[in-house]
């Protein structure tokens, strides 16, 4: 009975790390999914990962408070790993907000079911497109493989929150702005040129109302450049997944 009780305690720790990551990571932690479906997915993944977890050297604390602290550490580990993956999608959504603001969609916002906040309609479009492309490129396999790798590098109860972990999170958070600029650069450059052309036109023909003429032109040019740059978006996302994989695995090593 004591053996099976220890196994249950170990399985609970595995479940907490798995469910915390799935709750934050994109694709798996979408708010549109039912809570029961998320719990069922977490239990299923935990059952699959449980035989792969090395149980040698794991000492289950006898007291309630030491075990509770161990559970909190596993939840923190899962949330942090999920946040690292989520940063890529935050950058993509931010790129859509920049492009949408320049196109004149600043007042046209929709509710994002994942964050329950108002986001740009272009940002929502790029976010949904990124999710579909990540599924096509097997990005969800990368998340699950990194999760299993975390149990190999950081055993249950062996989490150490070092200063290097905080510094790595800050570095990865800075890349959100770089991702947003890289994705939105074609649209921003095209709209900047349109603004310059409209300024020259306003000086040449003062009788023309540039604001009335410029808005549909900016909208048409922005949408056209956005559609034309979708192949570049696919190439960028493919390369970003490879970079994410390296950052994901290197970030796990900081906990050991």
GIZIMO-V162828 format. One record per backbone hydrogen bond with DSSP energy under -0.5 kcal/mol. NH is the residue of the N-H (numbers start at 0). CO is the residue of the C=O. If there is no record, write none. Layout:
# GIZIMO-V162828
((NH | CO) (NH | CO))
This chain:
# GIZIMO-V162828
((4 | 0) (5 | 1) (6 | 2) (7 | 3) (8 | 4) (9 | 5) (10 | 6) (11 | 7) (12 | 8) (13 | 9) (14 | 10) (15 | 11) (16 | 12) (17 | 13) (18 | 14) (19 | 15) (20 | 16) (21 | 17) (22 | 18) (23 | 19) (23 | 20) (24 | 20) (27 | 25) (28 | 24) (29 | 26) (32 | 29) (37 | 33) (38 | 34) (39 | 35) (40 | 36) (41 | 37) (42 | 38) (43 | 39) (44 | 40) (45 | 41) (46 | 42) (47 | 43) (48 | 44) (49 | 45) (50 | 46) (51 | 48) (52 | 48) (52 | 49) (54 | 52) (57 | 54) (58 | 56) (59 | 57) (60 | 58) (66 | 62) (67 | 63) (68 | 64) (69 | 65) (70 | 66) (71 | 67) (72 | 68) (73 | 69) (74 | 70) (75 | 71) (76 | 72) (77 | 73) (78 | 74) (79 | 75) (80 | 76) (81 | 77) (82 | 78) (83 | 79) (84 | 80) (85 | 81) (86 | 82) (87 | 84) (88 | 84) (89 | 85) (90 | 86) (91 | 87) (92 | 88) (93 | 89) (94 | 90) (95 | 91) (96 | 92) (97 | 93) (98 | 94) (99 | 95) (100 | 96) (101 | 97) (102 | 98) (103 | 99) (103 | 100) (104 | 99) (107 | 104) (108 | 106) (109 | 118) (111 | 109) (111 | 116) (112 | 110) (115 | 111) (116 | 111) (118 | 109) (120 | 107) (123 | 119) (124 | 120) (125 | 121) (126 | 122) (127 | 123) (128 | 124) (129 | 125) (130 | 126) (131 | 127) (132 | 128) (133 | 129) (134 | 130) (135 | 131) (136 | 132) (137 | 134) (138 | 133) (141 | 137) (142 | 138) (143 | 139) (144 | 140) (145 | 141) (146 | 142) (147 | 143) (148 | 144) (149 | 145) (150 | 146) (150 | 147) (151 | 147) (152 | 148) (153 | 149) (154 | 152) (157 | 154) (159 | 254) (161 | 159) (165 | 161) (166 | 162) (167 | 163) (168 | 164) (169 | 165) (170 | 166) (171 | 167) (172 | 168) (173 | 169) (174 | 170) (175 | 172) (176 | 173) (177 | 173) (178 | 174) (179 | 175) (180 | 176) (181 | 177) (182 | 178) (183 | 179) (184 | 180) (187 | 183) (188 | 184) (189 | 185) (190 | 186) (191 | 187) (192 | 188) (193 | 189) (194 | 190) (195 | 191) (196 | 192) (197 | 193) (198 | 194) (199 | 195) (200 | 196) (201 | 197) (202 | 198) (203 | 199) (204 | 200) (205 | 203) (207 | 204) (209 | 207) (212 | 208) (213 | 209) (214 | 210) (215 | 211) (216 | 212) (217 | 213) (218 | 214) (219 | 215) (220 | 216) (221 | 217) (222 | 218) (223 | 219) (224 | 220) (225 | 221) (226 | 222) (227 | 223) (228 | 224) (229 | 226) (232 | 228) (233 | 229) (234 | 230) (235 | 231) (236 | 232) (237 | 233) (238 | 234) (239 | 235) (240 | 236) (241 | 237) (242 | 238) (243 | 239) (244 | 240) (245 | 241) (246 | 242) (247 | 243) (248 | 244) (249 | 245) (250 | 246) (251 | 247) (252 | 248) (253 | 249) (253 | 250) (254 | 251) (255 | 252))
